[in-house]
């Protein structure tokens, strides 16, 4: 066989090998992305499910009867005889969202208030 023919065959084999390796890599990368998305979704579901039970677990430091769920932007509010505590439950390595961080900063800086808002009486009751 001539050297030019060997060179062309070698280049063709390398081209097809590179093509199939690239195709396999892109396929694996797509599958990995899908698996990571599913894992994140499961972690989110686990966190949401867990936060519903946290006030009733032994490790919860307050009276669960006085806890009220909010859900968003924080999980809830604990009413104690000596104060009110805003609660955010986290599992594993989860972190607070920007909205949750803003609530935490507002509470810590004292920008929390209480307001009573009264609804007007219906016209039929005023007569």
BAFI-3210 file (N, C-alpha, C; in Angstrom, 3 decimals, decimal comma, padded with zeros to 6 digits):
// residues 127
n [1|2|3|4|5|6|7|8|9|10|11|12|13|14|15|16|17|18|19|20|21|22|23|24|25|26|27|28|29|30|31|32|33|34|35|36|37|38|39|40|41|42|43|44|45|46|47|48|49|50|51|52|53|54|55|56|57|58|59|60|61|62|63|64|65|66|67|68|69|70|71|72|73|74|75|76|77|78|79|80|81|82|83|84|85|86|87|88|89|90|91|92|93|94|95|96|97|98|99|100|101|102|103|104|105|106|107|108|109|110|111|112|113|114|115|116|117|118|119|120|121|122|123|124|125|126|127]
n.u [000,839|000,395|002,004|000,417|-002,179|-002,385|-002,154|-004,530|-006,485|-005,954|-006,498|-009,245|-010,263|-009,601|-011,167|-013,809|-013,772|-013,419|-015,785|-017,774|-017,022|-017,406|-020,173|-021,089|-020,152|-021,663|-024,206|-024,012|-023,509|-025,945|-027,644|-026,563|-027,143|-029,931|-030,284|-029,129|-030,942|-033,259|-032,425|-032,153|-034,815|-035,971|-034,652|-035,723|-038,435|-038,188|-037,260|-039,466|-041,404|-040,274|-040,188|-042,795|-043,059|-041,146|-041,755|-042,913|-041,087|-038,711|-036,384|-037,151|-037,115|-039,197|-042,644|-044,729|-047,414|-047,779|-046,818|-047,077|-047,638|-046,343|-045,094|-044,087|-042,360|-040,868|-040,791|-042,431|-043,976|-043,189|-044,883|-044,168|-044,300|-042,452|-041,679|-041,616|-040,746|-039,295|-039,246|-037,218|-036,870|-034,280|-032,727|-030,029|-027,562|-028,867|-029,557|-030,523|-032,878|-032,652|-034,892|-035,572|-033,273|-033,497|-035,748|-034,685|-032,616|-034,166|-035,605|-033,485|-032,440|-034,397|-036,553|-039,380|-042,842|-046,082|-049,384|-052,752|-055,491|-058,582|-061,651|-064,257|-067,619|-070,357|-072,718|-075,379|-075,402|-074,872|-077,090]
n.v [-001,173|002,234|005,059|007,397|006,434|004,964|007,069|008,543|006,623|006,318|008,939|009,041|007,019|008,138|010,478|009,427|008,092|010,246|011,617|009,787|009,599|012,250|012,444|010,526|011,732|014,145|013,061|011,754|013,987|015,348|013,496|013,537|016,163|016,022|014,134|015,531|017,638|016,251|015,301|017,712|018,505|016,455|016,954|019,435|018,767|016,997|018,764|020,520|018,757|017,875|020,237|020,511|018,742|019,366|021,111|019,263|017,451|015,960|017,482|020,081|023,192|024,598|025,107|023,337|023,778|026,465|027,313|028,696|028,037|029,666|029,426|030,911|033,954|032,770|029,839|029,823|031,208|031,432|031,705|032,801|033,125|034,983|036,284|036,642|034,490|034,225|031,554|029,477|026,523|024,283|021,751|019,435|020,670|022,907|026,341|029,673|031,543|034,549|036,173|035,138|035,796|038,575|038,932|037,949|039,852|042,185|041,601|041,280|043,866|045,274|046,224|045,642|045,599|046,099|046,148|047,085|046,525|047,622|046,534|048,213|048,483|046,690|048,410|047,775|047,154|049,518|051,114]
n.w [000,000|-000,683|000,849|000,925|000,714|003,070|004,865|004,256|004,944|007,671|008,563|007,934|009,613|012,121|011,979|011,933|014,394|016,147|015,590|016,549|019,233|020,061|019,644|021,503|023,866|023,923|024,177|026,681|028,259|028,017|029,258|031,842|032,593|032,675|034,741|036,896|037,087|037,803|040,286|041,720|041,720|043,251|045,669|046,327|046,632|048,803|050,755|051,001|051,906|054,293|055,819|056,638|058,706|060,580|062,900|064,596|065,382|067,660|067,835|067,457|068,988|070,236|071,359|069,442|069,081|068,963|066,554|063,313|059,974|057,109|054,615|052,348|052,106|054,085|056,228|058,540|061,565|064,945|067,897|071,002|074,614|075,389|073,100|069,477|066,857|063,729|061,496|059,488|057,897|057,033|055,073|054,937|052,819|051,930|051,117|052,142|050,232|048,183|048,869|051,393|052,775|052,764|054,435|056,835|057,263|057,579|059,919|061,753|061,747|062,956|061,504|061,688|062,152|063,745|062,720|062,967|061,017|060,156|058,833|057,124|058,378|056,918|054,833|055,404|058,116|059,394|059,681]
ca.u [000,000|001,166|001,943|-000,695|-003,390|-002,354|-002,433|-005,950|-007,249|-005,732|-007,263|-010,668|-010,560|-009,545|-012,315|-015,005|-013,632|-013,678|-017,213|-018,542|-016,680|-018,102|-021,602|-021,299|-019,927|-022,824|-025,331|-023,784|-023,653|-027,379|-028,213|-026,101|-027,921|-031,272|-030,190|-028,902|-032,204|-034,151|-031,916|-032,522|-036,258|-036,226|-034,180|-036,709|-039,627|-037,834|-037,216|-040,826|-042,100|-039,660|-040,527|-044,123|-042,964|-040,115|-042,226|-043,408|-039,974|-038,108|-035,313|-037,726|-036,917|-040,324|-043,940|-045,246|-048,800|-047,749|-046,170|-048,001|-046,988|-046,556|-044,690|-043,261|-040,969|-040,280|-041,652|-043,470|-043,775|-043,353|-045,348|-043,791|-044,718|-041,417|-041,335|-042,036|-039,567|-039,502|-038,569|-036,948|-036,285|-033,380|-032,227|-028,711|-026,734|-029,676|-029,273|-031,661|-033,054|-032,493|-036,062|-035,452|-032,184|-034,032|-036,587|-033,765|-031,958|-035,148|-035,883|-032,293|-032,215|-035,516|-037,552|-040,582|-043,859|-047,400|-050,442|-054,126|-056,245|-059,998|-062,536|-065,469|-068,838|-071,220|-073,720|-076,623|-075,268|-074,703|-078,387]
ca.v [000,000|003,464|005,872|008,356|005,671|004,674|008,342|008,838|005,661|006,683|010,160|008,691|006,293|009,112|011,350|008,703|007,855|011,532|011,886|008,946|009,982|013,520|012,140|009,852|012,735|015,028|012,279|011,581|015,298|015,597|012,617|014,034|017,365|015,567|013,489|016,581|018,361|015,386|015,281|018,984|018,469|015,582|017,651|020,469|018,086|016,493|019,912|020,998|017,754|017,862|021,426|020,332|017,902|019,851|021,573|018,155|016,547|016,179|018,481|021,430|023,717|025,382|024,437|023,288|024,264|027,907|027,569|028,897|027,950|030,682|028,791|031,757|033,641|031,942|028,700|030,099|032,100|030,794|032,657|032,408|034,100|036,012|036,891|036,029|034,023|033,827|030,268|028,936|025,194|023,895|020,385|019,165|021,829|023,943|027,706|030,588|032,279|036,000|036,686|034,725|036,593|039,923|038,868|037,810|041,143|043,135|041,251|041,560|045,312|045,869|046,798|044,818|046,372|045,489|047,065|046,595|047,083|047,320|046,576|048,991|047,684|046,737|049,495|047,267|047,104|050,865|051,791]
ca.w [000,000|-000,772|002,063|000,860|000,987|004,515|005,543|004,078|005,749|009,082|008,823|007,900|010,857|013,216|011,845|012,388|015,836|016,801|015,420|017,461|020,611|020,317|019,743|022,794|024,903|023,971|024,699|028,122|028,882|028,093|030,288|033,136|032,875|033,042|036,063|037,890|037,228|038,579|041,661|042,331|041,918|044,403|046,866|046,624|047,163|050,129|051,660|051,255|052,706|055,619|056,595|057,200|059,905|061,502|064,207|065,410|065,688|068,978|067,780|067,378|070,351|070,722|071,455|068,068|069,065|068,729|065,264|062,211|058,670|056,083|053,359|051,499|051,803|055,144|056,527|059,522|062,700|066,245|068,897|072,364|075,617|075,527|071,819|068,224|066,123|062,340|061,333|058,156|058,017|055,947|055,142|054,335|052,482|051,285|051,569|052,067|048,980|048,389|049,592|052,796|053,355|053,001|055,637|057,974|057,476|058,091|061,316|062,553|061,846|063,681|060,598|061,797|062,867|063,908|062,330|062,998|059,899|060,354|057,672|057,455|058,532|055,729|054,886|056,005|059,573|059,911|059,835]
c.u [000,891|001,012|000,766|-002,010|-003,494|-002,697|-003,923|-006,829|-007,140|-006,539|-008,772|-011,083|-010,572|-010,756|-013,583|-014,951|-013,946|-015,166|-018,042|-018,247|-017,397|-019,597|-021,916|-021,139|-021,142|-024,051|-025,206|-023,963|-025,134|-028,046|-027,817|-026,899|-029,329|-031,278|-029,983|-030,174|-033,194|-033,732|-032,302|-034,011|-036,621|-035,792|-035,178|-037,964|-039,370|-037,838|-038,604|-041,611|-041,577|-040,084|-041,934|-044,083|-042,005|-040,657|-042,674|-042,317|-039,362|-037,052|-035,849|-037,741|-038,093|-041,577|-044,587|-046,696|-048,870|-047,028|-047,237|-047,212|-047,340|-046,239|-043,766|-043,384|-040,255|-041,284|-042,736|-043,052|-044,082|-043,738|-045,031|-044,257|-043,704|-040,997|-041,864|-040,779|-039,994|-038,652|-038,410|-036,249|-035,407|-032,922|-030,874|-027,964|-027,536|-029,389|-030,524|-031,673|-032,813|-033,671|-036,017|-034,354|-032,668|-034,907|-035,697|-033,089|-032,916|-035,470|-034,691|-032,022|-033,392|-036,580|-038,782|-041,598|-045,152|-048,425|-051,781|-054,870|-057,692|-060,757|-063,755|-066,683|-069,641|-072,284|-075,004|-076,555|-075,175|-076,024|-079,041]
c.v [001,245|004,276|006,857|007,660|005,363|005,938|008,684|007,895|005,992|007,924|009,882|007,970|007,244|010,049|010,667|008,414|009,129|011,885|011,084|009,260|011,286|013,288|011,469|010,842|013,648|014,311|012,104|012,898|015,658|014,752|013,093|015,266|016,998|014,955|014,536|017,391|017,547|015,343|016,566|019,019|017,603|016,247|018,716|019,850|017,566|017,637|020,419|020,032|017,769|019,059|021,342|019,564|018,446|020,340|020,444|017,152|016,924|017,282|019,907|022,029|024,477|024,509|024,479|023,769|025,756|028,286|027,708|028,894|029,148|030,091|029,646|033,194|032,857|030,857|029,010|031,044|031,323|031,877|032,108|033,475|035,235|036,625|036,099|035,697|033,651|032,590|029,923|027,598|024,913|022,464|020,316|020,463|022,939|025,302|028,564|031,299|033,768|036,618|036,346|035,517|038,012|039,951|038,800|039,147|042,181|042,863|041,634|043,054|046,034|046,500|045,889|045,626|045,564|046,535|046,365|047,296|046,639|047,467|047,408|048,051|047,756|047,815|049,036|047,252|048,487|051,557|051,531]
c.w [000,000|000,514|002,058|001,183|002,477|005,300|005,449|004,901|007,239|009,441|008,842|009,176|012,050|013,187|012,360|013,888|016,611|016,727|016,427|018,928|020,975|020,494|021,088|023,947|025,043|024,520|026,215|028,863|029,029|029,160|031,680|033,540|033,331|034,443|037,156|038,132|038,059|040,041|042,390|042,632|043,128|045,703|047,291|047,228|048,572|051,143|052,001|052,129|054,149|056,452|057,192|058,525|060,963|062,853|065,137|065,768|067,032|068,960|067,684|068,781|070,953|070,836|070,069|067,965|068,727|067,438|064,184|060,900|057,805|054,711|052,519|051,976|052,905|055,514|057,550|060,620|063,970|067,245|070,275|073,340|075,747|074,191|070,639|067,427|064,703|062,076|059,858|058,353|056,804|056,168|054,447|054,060|051,811|051,922|051,428|050,719|049,245|049,146|051,071|053,490|053,655|054,253|056,877|058,296|058,055|059,553|062,186|062,707|062,503|062,796|060,530|062,587|062,957|063,525|062,445|061,868|060,055|059,043|058,044|057,579|057,246|055,910|055,566|057,515|060,194|060,214|061,135]
res [x|x|x|x|x|x|x|x|x|x|x|x|x|x|x|x|x|x|x|x|x|x|x|x|x|x|x|x|x|x|x|x|x|x|x|x|x|x|x|x|x|x|x|x|x|x|x|x|x|x|x|x|x|x|x|x|x|x|x|x|x|x|x|x|x|x|x|x|x|x|x|x|x|x|x|x|x|x|x|x|x|x|x|x|x|x|x|x|x|x|x|x|x|x|x|x|x|x|x|x|x|x|x|x|x|x|x|x|x|x|x|x|x|x|x|x|x|x|x|x|x|x|x|x|x|x|x]
***
